[in-house]
Amino acid sequence: MRLHPFTRIAAAVLMFALPALPAMAARFELQGGVSYVDSYSAPAAFGEVIFDEHQFGSSNFSWAPDLTAGWISGRNLKRFDNSRYTTRDDIGLVAAGVRFHYGPANAWYRHLFISEQPTVHTGRTMALSSAFEFTTTFGYQGDHWSVGLRHISNAGIHEPNRGETMAVVGFAF
């Protein structure tokens, strides 16, 4: 498998930084789920590091940097075998961005979040056809768990642009 040079550099930096990240992080999550493209499913797994939250001034909005590394399994769909991009490649990805929360500290809805992350990955598929994608996650985080809906897509900068949509469940440390 041929890796984009930026992907190799990002993976190397993450590999060397990974042992130190949990010590600096406020939260570390291991997530698993099912990813869908055109109703075809595949397993997916992620590790996510969320750093300390910061308030936007005196508002109820807060943000926290987050890093994600993950894997989405390829699919063996023969109908796409003669296409420019098949569905067979496994995808390894690295993403870095921000997780947003809203609400006072004691509000139940404070646990809701949205995360936006620019993403680089290996492989090319009908769903993820460019080296650069965007990851959006809507979720709810408890003290030691999380659930979320995640979509990864290139926002139409390269065709095809089917994207991967998944449901994930995480356990936090």
C-alpha positions as CSV (number, residue, x, y, z in Angstrom):
1,M,0.0,0.0,0.0
2,R,1.4,3.4,-1.0
3,L,1.2,6.1,1.6
4,H,1.0,9.8,0.9
5,P,4.1,11.6,2.4
6,F,2.0,13.8,4.7
7,T,0.3,10.7,6.0
8,R,3.6,9.0,6.8
9,I,4.8,12.1,8.6
10,A,1.6,12.5,10.6
11,A,1.7,8.8,11.5
12,A,5.3,9.0,12.7
13,V,4.6,12.1,14.8
14,L,1.6,10.5,16.4
15,M,3.5,7.2,17.0
16,F,6.2,9.1,19.0
17,A,3.8,11.4,20.7
18,L,1.2,8.7,21.6
19,P,2.9,7.5,24.9
20,A,2.8,11.1,26.3
21,L,-0.7,12.0,25.2
22,P,-2.7,10.2,27.9
23,A,-0.6,12.0,30.6
24,M,-1.4,15.4,29.0
25,A,-5.0,14.5,28.2
26,A,-8.1,15.0,30.2
27,R,-9.8,12.0,28.6
28,F,-8.7,9.0,26.5
29,E,-11.4,7.0,24.6
30,L,-11.4,3.6,22.9
31,Q,-14.3,3.5,20.4
32,G,-15.7,0.8,18.2
33,G,-18.6,0.8,15.8
34,V,-20.1,0.0,12.5
35,S,-19.5,2.2,9.4
36,Y,-21.9,2.3,6.4
37,V,-21.6,3.3,2.8
38,D,-24.7,2.8,0.6
39,S,-26.1,0.4,3.3
40,Y,-23.0,-1.8,3.3
41,S,-21.5,-2.1,6.7
42,A,-17.9,-2.6,7.9
43,P,-16.3,-2.6,11.4
44,A,-14.5,0.5,12.6
45,A,-12.2,1.2,15.6
46,F,-10.8,4.5,17.0
47,G,-8.6,5.9,19.8
48,E,-9.4,9.5,20.7
49,V,-7.5,11.8,23.1
50,I,-9.4,14.8,24.3
51,F,-7.5,17.6,26.1
52,D,-8.6,20.0,28.8
53,E,-11.7,22.2,28.0
54,H,-11.4,26.0,27.6
55,Q,-14.2,28.5,28.0
56,F,-15.0,31.0,25.3
57,G,-14.8,34.1,27.5
58,S,-17.6,34.1,30.0
59,S,-20.1,32.3,27.8
60,N,-21.5,28.7,28.2
61,F,-19.5,27.6,25.1
62,S,-16.3,25.6,25.6
63,W,-13.8,23.8,23.3
64,A,-11.2,21.1,23.8
65,P,-8.5,20.0,21.3
66,D,-8.9,16.4,20.3
67,L,-6.8,13.8,18.3
68,T,-8.1,10.7,16.7
69,A,-6.4,7.7,15.2
70,G,-8.6,5.0,13.6
71,W,-9.3,2.2,11.2
72,I,-12.2,1.4,8.9
73,S,-12.4,-2.1,7.3
74,G,-12.6,-2.4,3.5
75,R,-15.6,-4.1,1.9
76,N,-15.6,-6.8,-0.8
77,L,-18.2,-5.4,-3.2
78,K,-17.7,-6.9,-6.6
79,R,-20.0,-4.4,-8.3
80,F,-17.2,-1.7,-7.7
81,D,-14.2,-3.9,-8.8
82,N,-14.0,-2.2,-12.2
83,S,-14.3,1.3,-10.9
84,R,-11.5,3.8,-10.5
85,Y,-11.9,3.3,-6.7
86,T,-13.0,0.0,-5.2
87,T,-14.3,-0.6,-1.7
88,R,-11.5,-3.1,-0.8
89,D,-9.0,-0.8,0.9
90,D,-8.8,-0.7,4.7
91,I,-8.5,2.9,5.9
92,G,-6.1,4.0,8.5
93,L,-6.7,7.6,9.6
94,V,-5.3,10.4,11.8
95,A,-7.4,13.5,12.6
96,A,-6.9,16.5,14.8
97,G,-9.5,19.2,15.7
98,V,-11.8,20.6,18.3
99,R,-14.6,19.2,20.4
100,F,-17.3,21.8,21.3
101,H,-19.7,21.8,24.3
102,Y,-22.5,24.1,25.4
103,G,-24.2,24.7,28.7
104,P,-23.5,25.4,32.3
105,A,-21.4,22.8,34.2
106,N,-24.4,21.1,35.9
107,A,-26.7,20.9,32.8
108,W,-27.5,17.5,31.4
109,Y,-27.1,18.9,27.8
110,R,-23.5,19.9,28.6
111,H,-22.5,16.3,27.8
112,L,-23.6,16.7,24.2
113,F,-20.8,17.6,21.9
114,I,-19.8,18.2,18.3
115,S,-16.3,17.6,17.0
116,E,-14.8,18.9,13.8
117,Q,-11.5,17.4,12.6
118,P,-9.4,17.7,9.4
119,T,-8.3,14.1,8.6
120,V,-5.6,12.4,6.6
121,H,-5.8,8.7,5.7
122,T,-4.3,5.8,3.8
123,G,-6.1,3.9,1.0
124,R,-8.6,5.1,-1.5
125,T,-12.2,3.9,-1.8
126,M,-15.5,4.9,-3.3
127,A,-16.4,6.5,0.0
128,L,-13.0,8.2,0.8
129,S,-11.4,9.0,-2.5
130,S,-8.9,11.8,-1.5
131,A,-6.1,11.8,1.0
132,F,-7.7,14.7,2.9
133,E,-11.2,14.4,4.5
134,F,-13.2,16.1,7.2
135,T,-14.6,14.2,10.3
136,T,-17.7,15.4,12.1
137,T,-19.0,13.7,15.2
138,F,-22.2,14.4,17.1
139,G,-22.3,12.7,20.5
140,Y,-23.0,12.4,24.2
141,Q,-20.2,11.7,26.7
142,G,-20.7,10.3,30.2
143,D,-18.0,10.0,32.8
144,H,-16.6,6.8,31.4
145,W,-18.4,6.2,28.1
146,S,-19.6,8.0,25.0
147,V,-21.9,7.4,22.0
148,G,-21.8,9.2,18.7
149,L,-22.6,9.5,15.1
150,R,-19.6,10.2,12.9
151,H,-19.3,11.1,9.3
152,I,-16.1,11.3,7.3
153,S,-16.2,12.9,3.8
154,N,-14.1,15.2,1.6
155,A,-16.9,17.8,1.3
156,G,-17.0,17.4,-2.4
157,I,-13.4,18.5,-3.2
158,H,-12.9,15.2,-5.0
159,E,-15.3,12.7,-6.6
160,P,-16.6,10.2,-5.8
161,N,-17.7,11.7,-2.4
162,R,-19.9,9.1,-0.8
163,G,-18.3,9.3,2.7
164,E,-18.4,6.9,5.6
165,T,-21.2,7.3,8.2
166,M,-20.9,5.3,11.5
167,A,-22.3,4.8,14.9
168,V,-19.6,4.5,17.6
169,V,-19.6,3.6,21.3
170,G,-16.6,4.5,23.4
171,F,-15.1,3.7,26.8
172,A,-13.2,6.5,28.5
173,F,-10.2,6.4,30.8
